[in-house]
Amino acid sequence: MKKLKIIIAGFAILLMSASAFADKHLQATIGEDAPGLLIKNDSTSLSLESLKGKWVILSFWSAADAESRMYQNRVAAISQACTLARTQKPIEVVSVNFDRSKQLMKEIINIDNLKSDMQFHIEDPSEIKSIRKTFRMNEGLRTFVINPEGKLTIADPTEEELRKIFA
C-alpha cells in the first residue's frame, strides 16, 4: 500500500511538472518562438505564423490605457519613418485593441490617423483573458518585437531600441 501511494504521488508530481512546462511553452518568452495568435478584423484574418520573414511589432493597446495609446502612436510614426527611409527590413505593425467598443477603437484610429488595415479588435472577455495570459500582461498592455524567424526579441521596446533595429 505504501509503494502504491509513493507511485501515485510520483505520478502526480510528474503530471504537474508536465503541465507547468506546457503552460510555460505557450507563453511569450524572449528568445523563444512567438506564441500562436490568430486574429480577425472586418477584412482580414491574420496569424503571427503568416508574418515569418518580416519584422513584426505586435502592440496591444486600449483607449482606456492612455500610455498604451500614446505608445501605439509612437510605434506607428517610427514604422512609417522607417518605411519612408526605405529600410531593407520589411516591417509589419500589428495592433490588437482591447476596448469594450469596436466603434471606440475605430474613432481613435481615425482621430490618431493610424493605418487601419492591421488594427484588430478583441471584444470577447475570455479571449482577452487568454491573450493577456499568453503574452504575460498581468498589468497594463505590452508591445513585442518579433524577428523574421518568428522569435520574440524585445518586450516593451524603447523608441531608441526600435530605431536601432529598423534604421
Helices and strands as residue ranges (DSSP letters): H 2-25, E 38-40, E 45-47, G 48-51, E 55-61, H 66-84, E 91-97, H 102-112, E 119-121, H 125-134, E 143-146, E 152-155, H 159-166
